[in-house]
Structures are given as C-alpha cells and as structure tokens.
C-alpha cells in the first residue's frame, strides 16, 4: 500500500516559524535550495538555517508523485506560469516558461529525465575563470546526490538522497529505438552515458523511488535528511535582500531579507538566493543590484552596478516529429490525454495500491549526437560558420566556448527523445502516436530576464530570443530531417501510418523553416542569468558563488551555469548545490 509522503517527510523537517535571527537564509525551497539547506543543516549543526519558499508543500499531490502524470502540473497552482514576450522569430508566439511554485520547485514539476552532459562541458566552467570547478568536482557532487537502484555499470551513486532507476513500465514500441537508430551509424552507448561520455543511442534512468514507484525530488528525498536546525517556511515570498550601510569602496554585506508583507528577517552570516534562473536575477534587481537603467526604470535605487544580472539567458529549444499509429496499437495517449477514462483510472488505482501500473512510465529512450552523426560534412561546416557569424567579431567568452565545444567530438549538439504519445505545439488530434523530439543542445541565441518596470514585484519580462540567428534555425531544420530519416528506417518504419508533424507535404528547407517558427518550444531549461564568470565577462557570481561586489550574498541554482549543458539540467542543479554546500561549510570554519 502506498504511504502518504507527508508521513515520510514532515516529521523530519519543521514547517513552522521560529525566532530569528538565523545564520543562513536560503531564498527558494526548490531543487537546489532544499538540497543546499539539507547539507548545510548536517554540516553546520550549530547554525540556524531558514528556507523561504513562496509556494506550498504538496507532498501528497498525485500529479507530482505519479511518474506518468508528469506534465499535468504545468499551468497549475504549482507553477509560476511565467511567459516570454512575443518571440519575433517564432511567428510572434508567446512561449510558456514553466517554473515550480511549490516546495521542491521545478524538481516537483519536471519530466523526470535524469542524465548528464559531456565531461568537457563541465570542464568549460573552470576554463572560463572559475577555479575549482570542472568535471571531476561536478561528477563527484552529482554522484553524491544520487541513490541508484538496479543493475548497471554506468557512473552511479548508491547512497545519496535522489532515488533513480530504470523504468519498469516501458511501452513495447520503445524496444525498436536502438535497433532503428543504430542502422544510421549511431553507436549504442550502453554503460557510459552518465559518466561524461553521452554520445550514442541509449536507455537512461529516471528519478523514481522504487519503494513506492513515486517521483524522487528535493522535497521528499533531501529534506527528510535535514537536522532540527533547519526551518522551512512555505507561502513566504521574498521582496528583496537587505544590506548594511555600505562604506565607500567596501563590498555590500547582506543582513537579511524583507518579505512581500514587509516582514524583516535577519541573517547573521549569509543570504543565499536559490530562486532559479528566472527569479534569482530579479531578486538581485529588486535589491538594488544590476543594470542601473533597469533599476531606475523600476524606481529602485542602484546600490551595485552589475551589468550581467539577468543577461546570458540560455535554453534548449525542441521540436516534435509525430507519427500516427494504427488504431489497434498500444500507446500512452490513452493515459496522457484521456485521464478520466476507465483505462486511466484503473491504472491510477493500481499505482495508488503499489502495484505495477502504466503510470510508472517516464522517458526512457534517448540519443545524444554530434552534427557529424546527423548531417553531411558540408552542412557541419555551414553550422560552424553560422555559429561564428552569430557570435560576431566580438563574441563573448560564452559564444567562443560554444563554438569550441562544437569542434569536440565528445560533446553532443542534438538530443533525440522517443515517446509513445503525442507531444507537440499543436493540439492533440486524437488517436495513437509516437513522438520524436529533436532538441538543440547549444543554441547561439542568448536572451534576458529582468523585472518589469511597471510592476517590479510582478511577473518578469522574459525574452529568450529563440531562433534569433541562422545557426539555430539551421540546427532545428537538420534535427527535423534526421528524425524523419529515423522514422523511415526499419524496424520503426513498419509501425506508423502517417507523419502528422511536420507532415510529408513539408519538404523544402523553406517549408521546414516556417514549420520551426510555428512549432519550436522551450524544453524548460533556462540557465545562465546569474552567470559564474569574471565580472569583466558579464559574470554575476565568482567561483565561490558570491555575488561580485558583495561579501556574503551567494546564488546557488542553475542561473550560475555559464554555458548551457547538453543534458536535462536537474542533475546539474543537485551537483551545484552539493558543491556550494562544501564551499560554504569550509568558509564557515575559517
């Protein structure tokens, strides 16, 4: 019988108020925030730690816990429901920017994809001026966060908080994935995709706890390990960080935070922002740190000029090729799109009873590819040339690093994900489907997120600038073409009837370009807006994650990632939190 997760969690962490002052205040009880808070509570047992989370705790919410209901919380009360401004290069469409407004943050909302990028990509962080960061540091941290159950010789941790395993409910058609893709010259990556070498076609694990086959995320997996010195307050939205009166030439010193209702809470040692790539930069701006023009437009007195705040916004862009199956085929569409039907309700009941259920399923079948594996030599050369044109003569260090990584045969440039249901920018047309996503791993487009001058405490202005250069457009087109080639290769080719998206009438590059404009979506992986870089290169935090120009204000979340990784980003968030905890604990003992 499935046990309510509150019985597993709430006894381990106090979710009520306590007297301040605190030693450490963490703003954001999300993926990185709760991981960091737990590690600090264990490593600094004499310190008082407070986490402030704007959302509610939802530890017993089926839509969060049931793996096969992933995606059903997007647009719900557990989502901040941010959106981009109209995207000029996406036919003027407004793109959803889904972020978790719930204890556990986006780790409660994500699609449970659990993978890692190439070793060279983490090493790039150190090469960009961040001493102490790199693959060896990050893989140790990511493994420390992991608790893998099952067989396998890939790089796994088996004693960390975040449970993961290989799916036990796998649709039969997914067994055709590897035999089909290998016919196009892509090797099977059976045991190395999590160890810094992701190139190839493979099945990957998912963050499921096999005790109850529920989602494992920061709120139900890290938080129960915390000590009694950690307090978590939900429904507490922070308006800004407070600073001591600054002496000329001295770094700003954070002394606490102010909540939206005006409540002030003191921090004796540090304030740490873990609000994510959308909201951590906004909190800096609300606190007087950022571009003076942005701050003044919002009526905020600038305290510290830091031009990189909110800039360097990077995200994965995806597009779907969808294929209609025969009416008698099996698919997950029955459970994804017809959740109130008899079959779906029967499977939910089985899951609640702790029995094998179709709702155990999450993403399984992946491929991570270089451009050499996807397209011709001449097209690869064109993509490299277009990336350099996108960077321009005075490309930033981030642009230059992306171009360098394009020439590294260990670094993927395209991800493919094979699903047994319809997923598209278009409305579900009814029926049974398979979908193959193609996702650009290192788009050259970089946007921004800033507070809205008309409503600084409201939703921010988000402009990812999707497909704002020819490299990204061409990359999306090449992905669509390669997926079509996969679909037309046996044994998969024998199983579908019709290509619905893009549709076989869409053939020329001009037609594919127009399809991309109308169908590209985000893969929910915003990073980089408080980049860990030297200030001269647009950085916001240093290698210790301290905001430039301050002495004790840190940022710990995926906003510090200087270059977007070729992976789904939750493993990096946990790794960053683990590294940050070690840095902060060491600093406290000096």
N, C-alpha and C positions, 0 to 999 in steps of 0.2 A: 504494500500500500504506500502511495506517495505521501510523504510528510510535508506539511506546510513549511516553506523555507523560513518563515519567521521563527519557528521553533528551533531552527538550526543557527540563526544569526542574532536575533535580538538580545539573547542572553549574554552574548559576548561583547556587545558594544552598547554604551549608554546613549540613548537618543533623546535625552532631555537636557535642559540647561544646567549649567554650573557656574560658579562665581569666576569672574576674571580677576586679575589679568592672567593671560595664557603666555606660555613661552613661544609657541609657534601657532600661527593661524594659517590654515590652508583654505583658500577660496576655491571651491568646486569639489564636490564629492563624486567625481566621475571616475573614468578609467585610471588615469594616472594619480588623481588626488587621493583616492582611497588606498591605492597600493602604497603610495608615499606615506600617508598617515599611519598605516599599519606598521610599516617598517620603522618609522620614527618612534612610534609608541613602544616597540620592542627594544630598539637600540638606545633610546633615551628615556629609560624608565622613570627618572626623576623629573622629567619635563612634562608640563601640561600642554596638550595639543588639542586644538579645536579645528574641526572641519565645518565649513558653512556651505550648505547645498541649497540652491534655490528651489529645486524640485522636491517631490515627496518620496518616501520609501514605498516601494511596490514589490516587496519580496515574494508575495503570493500571487502576483499577476500572471495568469496563464499565458497571456500574449507575450510576456517576456520569457517565461520559463520554458515553454514548449518549443523545442528547436524548430519544428516545422511551421510554427506560426511567425517565424522571423519576417520582418517587414510589416506586420499588421499593426505595429505601434507607431509607424511613421505617420505623421499628421495628427497624432492623438494628443491627449493631455500630457503625455510623457515626452513630448517633442517641443523644442523651442519654436518650431515651424518658421524658421527663417527662410527668406528667398533672396535670390540675386536681383539686381536691377535688370531690366530687359537687355538681353545679350544681342548685340548688333550682328554678330556672326552666327547666331543660332536663330535666324529669322525673327528676331525681336522677342524670343520666348523668355519668360521668367522661369528660372530653374530653382527647384526646391533645394534648400540647404538644411538638411535634417540633422539635428543635434539633440542629444539626450537631456531632457529636463526631468531628471529622476535620480535617485540615489543609485550610483553606478554609471551615470552619464551614458555616453554612446556605447559603452560595453553592454548595456541593457537593451540597446536597440539594434545593434549591428547584425550582420548576416552570418556570424559565427565562422567566418573564414579565418583560418589560422595558418599563416605561412611567414616566411622571412625572405628578405632580398639577398642579393649577392654580397659577398664579403667586401668587395671593392667599394660598394656604396656606403657602407658604414665607415670604412677607412677614409672615404672622402671627407667626412665630417672633421676628422683630425687634420687632414691636409689643408682644410680651409681656415686653419688658425686656431683650432680647438684642441690644445694639447691634452692628452689623456683619454680622448675619445677615438674609437675605432672598432673594427670587427671583434677583436678579442675581448674588449671590455663589454661590448653590447651582447655578444653571444653568451658570455657568462651570465650577464644580467637577465637575458631573456630565458635562458635555461633555468635560472634560479626561480623565475616566476611560474614555471611550468610543472604540471603533475600529470605525466602521460600514462595512460592505461592501455596496455595491449602489446602486441608483438611488433618488432621493427628495430632496425639498426641505424635509423636516421638520428640526427642530433636532438635528443630529448632530455628534459629534466623529469625526474620522477618523484620529487618531494616538495615541489612548490605549491602555491595556492591554486593556480588556474588549471582546472582539470581539462584534459583533452584526450581524444581517442579517434579512431577511425569509425566512420558511420557503420551502424549495423543494419540500417534500412537504406538500401541502395536500389533505385529503380533498375530493372533489368537492362534497359537500353543503354545505360551508362557503361555497361561492360564492353560496348562497341567503341568506346572513346579511344583507348590506347591502340587497338588494332588498326583503327582508321587513320589516326594521326601519324603513326609510325610509317605508313605507306608513303607519306610525303617527305620522308627523310628526317623526321624529328625523333631523336632517341628517347627511350623510356628512362626516366630518372627515378629509380626505384627506392634509393636509400640515401639520397644526398640533398634533397630539395630544401631541407630545413638547416642544412649545415654550411650555408654560404655559397652553394652551387645550384641555383634553382633552374637552370636551363633544361628543357625537355618536357615531356608529357608525363603526367603522374596523377595518382590519387593522393589527396592530402587530408590531414586530420582536421578536427573541428572542436571548438571548446565546449564539450559536453561532459558533464559529470555522470559517469556510468552508475553511480549509486542509485540515482532516480532518473537518469537519462534526461536531465534538465540542463539548461544553459548554465555554464560556469562563467561568472563575471565578477567584477571587483567587489560589488556589494555583498554577494553571497559566498565569496571564496577568500578574498583578502580580509574583509572586515571581521569575520569571526576569530581571526588570529590576533586581533589587537588587544593591547593591555588596558587596564582600567584607567590609565592616564589619558586616554583618547575620548573626546566627546564629539559627537556628530549632531549638528542641528540642521534639520530639514526645513524647507519653507523660509529660508533665510537668504535673501538676495542682497549682495554687497553693492553699494553705490560707488565707493571709492576707497582708496588706501589713504591713510593719514600719515603725515610726516612731521618730524620735529622741525622746529625753526632752523633753517639751514644757515650755517655760517658761510661766508664768502669762500668759494673755492673748495668747500668740503662736500663730500658725497651726501645725497639725501639719505636720511635714516627713517625707515618706516617704524611707526609706533603703534599701529593698529589699523582697524577698518571702520567704516561707517556703513550701516545697513540702510536700505531704502527708506525705512521709517524713522531714520535719524539716530538710531541706537549706535553708540560707540563701543567698540570692544578693543581692549588693549592687547598688544603683543610685546613681550619683553625682549625677545630675541629676533624673530624673523616673521615676515609675512611672505607667503608663497602663493602665487597665482597658478591654479590648475583648472582654469575655466575653459581651456581648449582654444583652438586656432581662430575661432570666431570671436570669443568673448575675452580672452586674456588681453589682446591688444586694446580692446575697448575699455577695459578696467584701467589700463595704464593711462589712456587718454582722459578718462573721467577723473583721474588722479593728478592730472597736470603734466603727464609725460608723453611726448610725441612731437608731431609737427606743429609748430606754433600756429600756422594758418588754420589747421583743423581745429585746434583747441580754441582759438579766439572766435572762430565762426560759431562754436557751440557755447560761447560765453564762459569759457574755462580759462583761468589764469595759468599760463605756462610756467611750470616750475623747472622743467628739464627738457631741453631740445634733444630729441632722439628721432631722426628722420625715418628710421627703419620700422617704427611701430606701425603695424597694420599692413605693411607692404610685403612683397615677396610671396603673395598668396599663390599656392600651387595645389592642383587637384588632378586626380585621374579622370579622364573622360572615357565613357563607354558608349557602345552602340550595339544593337542586337540584330543578328540574323535569326529569323524564326521560321520554323518548318512545321506544317500541319501533318499530324499523324492520322492513320486510318481510324475510323470511329470505334473499332474494336480493340485498339491499342490501349495499353496502360499509360497513365501519366499522372503527375502531381497536380494537374489543373483542377481535378475534382476536389482536392483538399485546399488549394490556394484560392480558387475563385468561387467555390461552392461550399463555403464553410458551414452553412446552416443545413446542408443536405444530410440525408441519412447516413451515407458512407462516411462523411467527415465527422459527424457526431459520434458514430461508432468508434472511429479511430481515436478521437479525443478521449472518449471514455476509457479505452484501453490504456492510453498514456497515463491518465489520472490513476488508474489501478496498478500502474507499474509494470504493465505488460508490453510486449513488442507492439509497436504502432508505426504506421506510415508517417506519423508526425515526429518520429525520431530523426527524420532525414534533414540534413543540411547539405550545403555544397560539397562536392567530392572530387569532381573531375576537372583538372586544370592543365594548362600548358603555359610555359614561360619561354619566350622565343626572342632571338636576335633578328634583326632585319635580314641578315643573310639567310636565315631559315624561312623567311616569309616571302621574299621577293627577289627580283633579278639584281645582278651586280650593278647595272646602270641605275636602277631605282634606289639602291642603297646609297650610291654616290650622290644621287639627287637629294635624298633625305638629309645626308650630312651637309651638303651645300646649303640646303634650305634652313637647317638649324643654325648655321653660321650667319646666314642672312638675317634670321630672326634676332640673333644676338646683336648684330650690328658691329660697327668698327670698335665701339667702346663697350662691349658686352660685360656684364657684371661677372664676378667670380662664380656665381651660381650658374649663369649661362655657360661660362667656359668649362665648368666642371661637367655639366650635362653633355656638352659636345665631346669632352674627353671620354666620358663613360660610354658614348655611342660607339667608340672605337674599341671597346673592351669586350671580347667575345664571351666573357663570363657574366655579362650584365644583360638582363632581358630588356627589350624595348616594347614588347607586346605581350599582354596576358590574354589567354583564352579561358573561358569558363563555360562548361557544358551543363545545362539544366534540363530537366524533364517537365517543363511547364512554360507557359507563355510569359515572357518578360519583355516589355517594350515601352517606348514613349507613347505608343498608341493604345487605345482602349482594347481590352480583351475582346476578341471577336467571337468567342465561344468555340468549343471543340478541344482537341488534344494536341499538344505541341512538344517540340524540343526547341530550346533557345541556345545559341552560342554567342556569348558576349565576346567582343574584342575591345581591349582597353589599352590606351596609350599610356605607357609607364613613365615617360619623361617628356611631357609636353613642354614646349618652349614658352607657352603662354604663362604670364605671371600677372596676377591682379592685385586687389587690395580689399581690405575691410576697415571701415572707420565708423565712428559714432556719427549719428545723424545730427547735423547742427540744429535741425528743427525740433528734435526730440532726443537729446543725448542719452537719456536713460531707457529709451525705447529700442526697437529693433535697429541693428546697424545697417549701414549701406555696404552691400557686398557686390563687388564687381570682379568675378574671376577672370574675365576677358577670354572666355573659352574660344578656341579656334581663331585667335587673333593673328595668326601667322600661317604662312603656306606650309611650313613643316608639319604642323599639327593636322591641317586638313588632309594633306597627302598621307600622313600616317594612318588616319582613320580610314581613308579610302583603301589603303593597302591591307588593313585589317579585315575590312568587309570582303575584299576579294579573296583573301586567303581562307576565311571561314567558308565562303561559298565553295571553294575548292575542296575543303574538308567534307562538306555536306554532300558533295558529288562523288565522293570516294567510297568504295565498298570497304567494310560491310554496312556503314551507316546509310549509304545512298539508297539501299533497298528498303529502308524503313519509313520514309516520309513520302508524302504525296505532292505537296505544294510548298514552294517558298513564299511566305506571306510578307516578310520584311527582309530585304528591300522589295522583293518581288522580281520575277525574271524579266519584266519589262524594263527594269533599271539596269542598264548595262554600261553605258559610257561613263567616263570619268566625270563629265559634266552632270550627268544624272545622279551619280553616286555622291558628288559634292552637294547637290541640292538635298538628297536624302539625309546626308550627315547634318546639314544645317537644321533640318526639321526633326531630327531624331536623337542626336547626341545628348547624353545626360551625364550628370556627375556620378561618380562611384562613392561619394560620401567620404572622401579622404583629404579634406583641407589641411594643409600644413604650412609652416614657414613664416607666419606673420609676426612672430617674436624671435626671429632667427638667431641661432647661436653662431655668431660671426663677429669679427672685429668691427668696431663702430664705423670705421672708415669704409667698410664693405657693406654697410647697411644693416649691421648687426644690432640686436636689441639686448641680448644677454651674452655674457662671456662664458668661458669653458666651465665655470662653476655654477652657471645658470643664474648668476647675479645680474640684474639689470644694470647696464652701463650707466655710471653716474650715481649709483646708489650703493649703500654699504650692506644692506640686509633685506632687499626685496628680490626674490627669485621668481622665475617662471619654470614650472615643471609640467609639461604636457607636449603634445605633438606640434605646437606652434613654434617650438625651438628648432625643429628639424630644418636645416638649411637647404637641403635638396630632397625632393620627393623620392621615396624609395620605390623599387619595383616589387611591391608586396602590399597586401592589405595591412593597415597600419596599427592594429591593436597590439600586436606583439611588440612593436617598437615603443608604444606608449608604456607598456609594463616595463620594458627594458630601461627606458629613460627614467621612470620612477625609481627603479632599483638602483641605478647609478646615482641618481640625485640623493637618495637616502644615504648612501655610503658617503657622498661628499659632505652632506650636512652633518652627519654624525661625527665624521672626522674633524670638521671645522669646530664643532662644539667642544672638542677636547683640547683645543689649542690654548 
